[in-house]
Amino acid sequence: MYSGRGQHPYAPSLKLKIHHIQAYYALSDRLVEEKIIGDLFVKRFLGLPVDFFGFDHSTIGLDRSRMGTAMFQACHLYILAQMHSLGLWGDQDEQWIIDSFPFNIAMSRSGAYRLIQQGMIRIFQHLKRSHRRLFRLAEQSVARDAMLIRCSSESSTSEQMLAFSKLVAEAYGLLQWFQLDDVAAHFQAWPNQNAQQKSLELQEILKRILEENSRVTPPSDDGSVDDPEEQQSTEITYEKIPYKERPKNAIISVTDPDARVGKKNHKTTRGYKTQNLCTASGVILDTKMIPAMEHDRDAMFEMVQGI
């Protein structure tokens, strides 16, 4: 596939079987490597000798990036087509079943303050990697004191509220900075279109996090500010939205913005659910990964129509 030198490639059928084992036992790349080494049943299924120690976790992981999702889907549909031609599924009165299974991912739980910080940091890091000129302009003109500070557990409630309000104000200031004329001109002239689109996506993620976790502090009812002009000049402050009032589909991770929190039967899933569409006889027709908070019926129609 790559050159005439180096090791001979493994048969594609063998590699596909390995990915079946990984999916069936829900193993990581390193654990499937260990299972192939020590499980005689798996070696028999793969057709490997007992003393085989050839695979490593990186080889298995690179398969997914080299082949891509579309290739795995094509393999699945090809197998389904063969089974359909043999009459193993596809009868007119056949019954189909759809069910979901929780899929927790390794994700640290972040509060609203940390989420906003991470959203700002990722925007700055992306500018630093992809557009040095814009990054230097941002360093000179964008306030980011609160972005670099974490409140200690010993901070008082008033100090934490003040720090949160300052952070939200700086985050909105960063988003507004991109709308300035000179900044917008540099942004539109960004030579790398993919990097430009990535920056827009990061800005949209930060904007949504702000809307889901913060709001403007309502004015005081004690009548302390009587002069309308003085009231207009008062600095806008922000407060944290109580957890129960935040939307159920709120972003919980900046690095994985599609992940969600789902609850079912008093069990919490942080990540995704795997939808499994199969026949009553056990033939898997389709699978789909969806956010943990989505209902099963939201994915059912599209999956059934696709098959």
PABA-550489 format. One record per residue (C-alpha): residue in three letters; x, y, z. Coordinates in nm, 4 decimals, decimal comma. Example, Ala and Ser with C-alpha at 12.3 -4.5 7.8 and 13.67 -1.06 7.14 Angstrom:
<sites>
SITE; ALA; 1,2300; -0,4500; 0,7800
SITE; SER; 1,3670; -0,1060; 0,7140
</sites>
This chain:
<sites>
SITE; MET; 0,0000; 0,0000; 0,0000
SITE; TYR; 0,2819; 0,2423; 0,0841
SITE; SER; 0,6079; 0,1137; -0,0624
SITE; GLY; 0,7992; -0,1995; -0,1560
SITE; ARG; 1,0015; -0,1849; 0,1629
SITE; GLY; 0,9111; -0,2667; 0,5195
SITE; GLN; 0,6824; -0,5333; 0,6667
SITE; HIS; 0,4231; -0,7057; 0,4544
SITE; PRO; 0,0700; -0,5837; 0,5299
SITE; TYR; -0,1837; -0,7956; 0,7170
SITE; ALA; -0,4870; -0,9229; 0,5273
SITE; PRO; -0,7803; -0,6741; 0,5373
SITE; SER; -1,0126; -0,9549; 0,6486
SITE; LEU; -0,7901; -1,0168; 0,9513
SITE; LYS; -0,7856; -0,6482; 1,0445
SITE; LEU; -1,1635; -0,6254; 1,0094
SITE; LYS; -1,2074; -0,9229; 1,2449
SITE; ILE; -0,9921; -0,7454; 1,5030
SITE; HIS; -1,2211; -0,4421; 1,4935
SITE; HIS; -1,5210; -0,6733; 1,5350
SITE; ILE; -1,3608; -0,8152; 1,8495
SITE; GLN; -1,2875; -0,4668; 1,9802
SITE; ALA; -1,6471; -0,3559; 1,9284
SITE; TYR; -1,8007; -0,6778; 2,0635
SITE; TYR; -1,6036; -0,6714; 2,3902
SITE; ALA; -1,5948; -0,2869; 2,4154
SITE; LEU; -1,2149; -0,2812; 2,4454
SITE; SER; -0,9641; 0,0009; 2,4135
SITE; ASP; -0,6792; -0,0296; 2,1639
SITE; ARG; -0,4368; -0,1459; 2,4334
SITE; LEU; -0,6809; -0,3964; 2,5831
SITE; VAL; -0,7595; -0,5557; 2,2463
SITE; GLU; -0,3850; -0,5958; 2,1925
SITE; GLU; -0,3611; -0,7828; 2,5256
SITE; LYS; -0,6672; -0,9959; 2,4463
SITE; ILE; -0,5195; -1,1115; 2,1154
SITE; ILE; -0,1985; -1,2101; 2,2954
SITE; GLY; -0,3593; -1,4076; 2,5778
SITE; ASP; -0,6983; -1,5356; 2,4563
SITE; LEU; -0,6809; -1,8637; 2,2623
SITE; PHE; -1,0439; -1,8369; 2,1547
SITE; VAL; -0,9744; -1,5004; 1,9908
SITE; LYS; -0,6622; -1,6340; 1,8190
SITE; ARG; -0,8622; -1,9239; 1,6811
SITE; PHE; -1,1261; -1,6833; 1,5476
SITE; LEU; -0,8555; -1,4699; 1,3838
SITE; GLY; -0,6683; -1,7698; 1,2479
SITE; LEU; -0,3452; -1,6766; 1,4263
SITE; PRO; -0,0847; -1,9162; 1,5729
SITE; VAL; -0,0619; -1,9472; 1,9514
SITE; ASP; 0,2767; -1,7724; 1,9691
SITE; PHE; 0,1643; -1,4696; 1,7639
SITE; PHE; 0,2592; -1,1317; 1,9187
SITE; GLY; 0,2427; -0,9129; 1,6072
SITE; PHE; -0,0189; -0,6453; 1,6714
SITE; ASP; 0,0216; -0,3379; 1,8858
SITE; HIS; -0,2338; -0,0772; 1,9908
SITE; SER; -0,1045; 0,1894; 1,7499
SITE; THR; -0,1580; -0,0387; 1,4476
SITE; ILE; -0,5210; -0,0909; 1,5485
SITE; GLY; -0,5789; 0,2787; 1,6170
SITE; LEU; -0,4257; 0,3894; 1,2859
SITE; ASP; -0,6669; 0,1659; 1,0949
SITE; ARG; -0,9578; 0,3902; 1,1898
SITE; SER; -0,7839; 0,7092; 1,0773
SITE; ARG; -0,6544; 0,5533; 0,7541
SITE; MET; -0,9773; 0,3802; 0,6542
SITE; GLY; -1,2227; 0,6378; 0,7835
SITE; THR; -1,5838; 0,5985; 0,8935
SITE; ALA; -1,7146; 0,5678; 0,5372
SITE; MET; -1,4987; 0,2606; 0,4670
SITE; PHE; -1,6179; 0,0810; 0,7809
SITE; GLN; -1,9768; 0,1627; 0,6861
SITE; ALA; -1,9162; 0,0251; 0,3352
SITE; CYS; -1,7820; -0,3009; 0,4838
SITE; HIS; -2,0903; -0,3293; 0,7041
SITE; LEU; -2,3305; -0,2708; 0,4138
SITE; TYR; -2,1449; -0,5238; 0,1985
SITE; ILE; -2,1856; -0,7878; 0,4691
SITE; LEU; -2,5552; -0,6983; 0,5047
SITE; ALA; -2,6019; -0,7330; 0,1280
SITE; GLN; -2,4535; -1,0832; 0,1342
SITE; MET; -2,6766; -1,1852; 0,4262
SITE; HIS; -2,9802; -1,0401; 0,2471
SITE; SER; -2,9041; -1,2399; -0,0674
SITE; LEU; -2,8900; -1,5552; 0,1470
SITE; GLY; -3,2307; -1,4800; 0,3000
SITE; LEU; -3,0961; -1,4255; 0,6525
SITE; TRP; -3,2939; -1,1013; 0,6886
SITE; GLY; -3,5308; -0,8805; 0,4904
SITE; ASP; -3,8588; -1,0745; 0,5031
SITE; GLN; -4,1746; -0,8673; 0,4627
SITE; ASP; -4,3082; -0,9542; 0,8103
SITE; GLU; -3,9713; -0,9181; 0,9811
SITE; GLN; -3,9646; -0,7384; 1,3157
SITE; TRP; -3,6944; -0,4835; 1,3982
SITE; ILE; -3,5804; -0,3708; 1,7413
SITE; ILE; -3,4056; -0,0455; 1,8342
SITE; ASP; -3,2432; 0,0188; 2,1702
SITE; SER; -2,9705; 0,2390; 2,3112
SITE; PHE; -2,6745; 0,1642; 2,5349
SITE; PRO; -2,4876; 0,4219; 2,7476
SITE; PHE; -2,1365; 0,5103; 2,6415
SITE; ASN; -1,9476; 0,7074; 2,9045
SITE; ILE; -1,6315; 0,8787; 2,7842
SITE; ALA; -1,3255; 0,9771; 2,9867
SITE; MET; -1,4302; 1,3332; 3,0637
SITE; SER; -1,3534; 1,5466; 3,3664
SITE; ARG; -1,6508; 1,7359; 3,5055
SITE; SER; -1,6135; 2,1120; 3,4612
SITE; GLY; -1,8229; 2,3863; 3,6162
SITE; ALA; -1,9483; 2,6966; 3,4384
SITE; TYR; -1,6434; 2,9032; 3,5354
SITE; ARG; -1,3972; 2,6458; 3,4023
SITE; LEU; -1,5994; 2,5886; 3,0829
SITE; ILE; -1,5853; 2,9591; 2,9954
SITE; GLN; -1,2127; 2,9685; 3,0716
SITE; GLN; -1,1471; 2,6691; 2,8492
SITE; GLY; -1,3525; 2,8205; 2,5678
SITE; MET; -1,1456; 3,1399; 2,5764
SITE; ILE; -0,8160; 2,9526; 2,6041
SITE; ARG; -0,8930; 2,7379; 2,2993
SITE; ILE; -0,9681; 3,0477; 2,0907
SITE; PHE; -0,6364; 3,2055; 2,1890
SITE; GLN; -0,4443; 2,8808; 2,1330
SITE; HIS; -0,5963; 2,8422; 1,7869
SITE; LEU; -0,4983; 3,1979; 1,6951
SITE; LYS; -0,1451; 3,1360; 1,8225
SITE; ARG; -0,1074; 2,8270; 1,6028
SITE; SER; -0,2843; 2,9487; 1,2900
SITE; HIS; -0,2733; 3,3292; 1,2706
SITE; ARG; 0,0172; 3,4888; 1,4570
SITE; ARG; -0,0719; 3,8423; 1,3533
SITE; LEU; -0,4229; 3,8210; 1,4949
SITE; PHE; -0,2832; 3,6560; 1,8056
SITE; ARG; -0,0449; 3,9464; 1,8656
SITE; LEU; -0,3305; 4,1935; 1,8202
SITE; ALA; -0,5402; 3,9966; 2,0692
SITE; GLU; -0,2563; 3,9954; 2,3211
SITE; GLN; -0,2320; 4,3744; 2,2996
SITE; SER; -0,5999; 4,4694; 2,3048
SITE; VAL; -0,8088; 4,1930; 2,4664
SITE; ALA; -0,8462; 4,1780; 2,8448
SITE; ARG; -0,7821; 3,8260; 2,9683
SITE; ASP; -0,6850; 3,8564; 3,3348
SITE; ALA; -0,9728; 3,6389; 3,4546
SITE; MET; -0,8993; 3,3780; 3,1890
SITE; LEU; -0,5649; 3,2980; 3,3512
SITE; ILE; -0,6847; 3,2900; 3,7153
SITE; ARG; -0,8664; 3,0116; 3,8991
SITE; CYS; -1,0557; 3,0892; 4,2180
SITE; SER; -0,9335; 2,8993; 4,5199
SITE; SER; -1,1672; 2,6899; 4,7331
SITE; GLU; -1,1050; 2,9350; 5,0172
SITE; SER; -1,2511; 3,2294; 4,8240
SITE; SER; -1,5652; 3,3827; 4,9666
SITE; THR; -1,8965; 3,3720; 4,7824
SITE; SER; -1,8751; 3,7418; 4,6942
SITE; GLU; -1,5232; 3,6966; 4,5558
SITE; GLN; -1,6345; 3,4021; 4,3412
SITE; MET; -1,9345; 3,5972; 4,2096
SITE; LEU; -1,7134; 3,8945; 4,1243
SITE; ALA; -1,4571; 3,6716; 3,9490
SITE; PHE; -1,7318; 3,4979; 3,7495
SITE; SER; -1,8825; 3,8299; 3,6403
SITE; LYS; -1,5407; 3,9573; 3,5317
SITE; LEU; -1,4703; 3,6378; 3,3377
SITE; VAL; -1,8016; 3,6532; 3,1514
SITE; ALA; -1,7437; 4,0201; 3,0672
SITE; GLU; -1,3986; 3,9394; 2,9263
SITE; ALA; -1,5400; 3,6460; 2,7270
SITE; TYR; -1,8043; 3,8679; 2,5658
SITE; GLY; -1,5311; 4,1247; 2,5068
SITE; LEU; -1,3262; 3,8631; 2,3202
SITE; LEU; -1,6216; 3,7751; 2,0971
SITE; GLN; -1,6895; 4,1435; 2,0322
SITE; TRP; -1,3223; 4,2004; 1,9479
SITE; PHE; -1,3591; 3,9814; 1,6392
SITE; GLN; -1,6243; 4,2258; 1,5110
SITE; LEU; -1,3923; 4,5298; 1,5110
SITE; ASP; -1,3186; 4,6646; 1,1645
SITE; ASP; -0,9423; 4,6103; 1,1618
SITE; VAL; -0,9733; 4,2657; 1,3221
SITE; ALA; -1,2522; 4,1623; 1,0847
SITE; ALA; -1,0368; 4,2652; 0,7877
SITE; HIS; -0,7505; 4,0428; 0,9032
SITE; PHE; -0,9954; 3,7622; 0,9776
SITE; GLN; -1,1555; 3,7739; 0,6328
SITE; ALA; -0,8084; 3,7638; 0,4719
SITE; TRP; -0,7161; 3,4471; 0,6635
SITE; PRO; -0,5244; 3,2368; 0,4069
SITE; ASN; -0,6234; 2,9013; 0,5554
SITE; GLN; -0,9979; 2,8526; 0,5101
SITE; ASN; -1,0120; 2,5468; 0,7342
SITE; ALA; -0,8403; 2,7307; 1,0189
SITE; GLN; -1,0753; 3,0243; 0,9694
SITE; GLN; -1,3786; 2,7949; 0,9931
SITE; LYS; -1,2326; 2,6334; 1,3051
SITE; SER; -1,2039; 2,9755; 1,4685
SITE; LEU; -1,5691; 3,0485; 1,3895
SITE; GLU; -1,6700; 2,7169; 1,5449
SITE; LEU; -1,4723; 2,7914; 1,8625
SITE; GLN; -1,6334; 3,1347; 1,8872
SITE; GLU; -1,9786; 2,9818; 1,8481
SITE; ILE; -1,9034; 2,7247; 2,1201
SITE; LEU; -1,7928; 2,9979; 2,3611
SITE; LYS; -2,1014; 3,2064; 2,2806
SITE; ARG; -2,3308; 2,9127; 2,3498
SITE; ILE; -2,1532; 2,8290; 2,6764
SITE; LEU; -2,1997; 3,1890; 2,7895
SITE; GLU; -2,5691; 3,1880; 2,7015
SITE; GLU; -2,6280; 2,8558; 2,8778
SITE; ASN; -2,4407; 2,9359; 3,1991
SITE; SER; -2,4584; 3,3126; 3,2590
SITE; ARG; -2,7028; 3,6014; 3,2502
SITE; VAL; -2,7040; 3,9722; 3,3270
SITE; THR; -2,7555; 4,0407; 3,6959
SITE; PRO; -3,1035; 4,1941; 3,7388
SITE; PRO; -3,1113; 4,5509; 3,8735
SITE; SER; -3,1442; 4,5977; 4,2463
SITE; ASP; -3,4913; 4,6693; 4,3864
SITE; ASP; -3,3683; 4,8656; 4,6866
SITE; GLY; -3,3751; 5,1963; 4,4949
SITE; SER; -3,0082; 5,2668; 4,5607
SITE; VAL; -2,9631; 5,4168; 4,2110
SITE; ASP; -3,2167; 5,6966; 4,1514
SITE; ASP; -3,0460; 5,8995; 3,8780
SITE; PRO; -3,1263; 5,7484; 3,5318
SITE; GLU; -2,7950; 5,8706; 3,3853
SITE; GLU; -2,6022; 5,7155; 3,6719
SITE; GLN; -2,7990; 5,3933; 3,6306
SITE; GLN; -2,7063; 5,3761; 3,2606
SITE; SER; -2,3390; 5,4277; 3,3381
SITE; THR; -2,3379; 5,1474; 3,5944
SITE; GLU; -2,1166; 4,8599; 3,4821
SITE; ILE; -2,3022; 4,5526; 3,3631
SITE; THR; -2,2486; 4,2528; 3,5890
SITE; TYR; -2,3216; 3,8872; 3,5269
SITE; GLU; -2,4356; 3,6018; 3,7453
SITE; LYS; -2,4276; 3,2254; 3,7133
SITE; ILE; -2,7521; 3,0602; 3,6056
SITE; PRO; -2,8598; 2,8007; 3,8650
SITE; TYR; -2,7890; 2,4474; 3,7503
SITE; LYS; -3,1570; 2,3444; 3,7452
SITE; GLU; -3,2451; 2,6353; 3,5151
SITE; ARG; -2,9844; 2,5547; 3,2506
SITE; PRO; -3,0959; 2,3786; 2,9303
SITE; LYS; -3,0835; 1,9998; 2,9294
SITE; ASN; -2,8775; 1,9937; 2,6110
SITE; ALA; -2,6093; 2,2255; 2,7504
SITE; ILE; -2,2473; 2,1818; 2,6415
SITE; ILE; -2,0433; 1,9982; 2,9064
SITE; SER; -1,7038; 1,9906; 2,7338
SITE; VAL; -1,5204; 2,2417; 2,5149
SITE; THR; -1,3015; 1,9727; 2,3584
SITE; ASP; -1,6036; 1,7503; 2,2842
SITE; PRO; -1,8962; 1,9900; 2,2303
SITE; ASP; -2,1322; 1,7168; 2,1075
SITE; ALA; -2,1201; 1,5224; 2,4360
SITE; ARG; -2,4154; 1,5602; 2,6721
SITE; VAL; -2,5409; 1,4434; 3,0104
SITE; GLY; -2,8219; 1,1887; 3,0048
SITE; LYS; -3,0170; 1,0349; 3,2929
SITE; LYS; -3,2172; 0,7129; 3,2837
SITE; ASN; -3,3340; 0,4972; 3,5735
SITE; HIS; -3,1341; 0,7093; 3,8203
SITE; LYS; -2,8147; 0,6472; 3,6186
SITE; THR; -2,6164; 0,9325; 3,4712
SITE; THR; -2,4299; 0,9042; 3,1420
SITE; ARG; -2,1706; 1,1671; 3,0539
SITE; GLY; -2,1053; 1,1370; 2,6841
SITE; TYR; -2,3112; 0,9446; 2,4307
SITE; LYS; -2,5518; 0,6587; 2,3643
SITE; THR; -2,5067; 0,3910; 2,0989
SITE; GLN; -2,8295; 0,3272; 1,9079
SITE; ASN; -2,8552; -0,0308; 1,7868
SITE; LEU; -3,1057; -0,1298; 1,5173
SITE; CYS; -3,1340; -0,5058; 1,4715
SITE; THR; -3,3778; -0,7726; 1,3590
SITE; ALA; -3,5594; -0,9984; 1,6032
SITE; SER; -3,3257; -1,2797; 1,4932
SITE; GLY; -3,0192; -1,0754; 1,5944
SITE; VAL; -2,8880; -0,9299; 1,2667
SITE; ILE; -2,7426; -0,5833; 1,3375
SITE; LEU; -2,8698; -0,3501; 1,0667
SITE; ASP; -2,7268; -0,0183; 1,1810
SITE; THR; -2,5665; 0,1606; 1,4753
SITE; LYS; -2,5451; 0,5296; 1,5493
SITE; MET; -2,3745; 0,7332; 1,8190
SITE; ILE; -2,5970; 1,0096; 1,9605
SITE; PRO; -2,5656; 1,2518; 2,2557
SITE; ALA; -2,6633; 1,0934; 2,5864
SITE; MET; -2,9656; 1,3197; 2,6416
SITE; GLU; -3,1362; 1,2480; 2,3072
SITE; HIS; -3,4454; 1,0249; 2,3056
SITE; ASP; -3,4317; 0,6958; 2,1174
SITE; ARG; -3,7091; 0,8022; 1,8814
SITE; ASP; -3,5035; 1,0977; 1,7527
SITE; ALA; -3,2621; 0,8633; 1,5741
SITE; MET; -3,5082; 0,5821; 1,4935
SITE; PHE; -3,6749; 0,7294; 1,1818
SITE; GLU; -3,3501; 0,8180; 1,0040
SITE; MET; -3,1935; 0,4775; 1,0795
SITE; VAL; -3,4972; 0,2804; 0,9609
SITE; GLN; -3,5283; 0,4915; 0,6448
SITE; GLY; -3,1595; 0,4408; 0,5709
SITE; ILE; -3,1871; 0,0613; 0,5860
</sites>
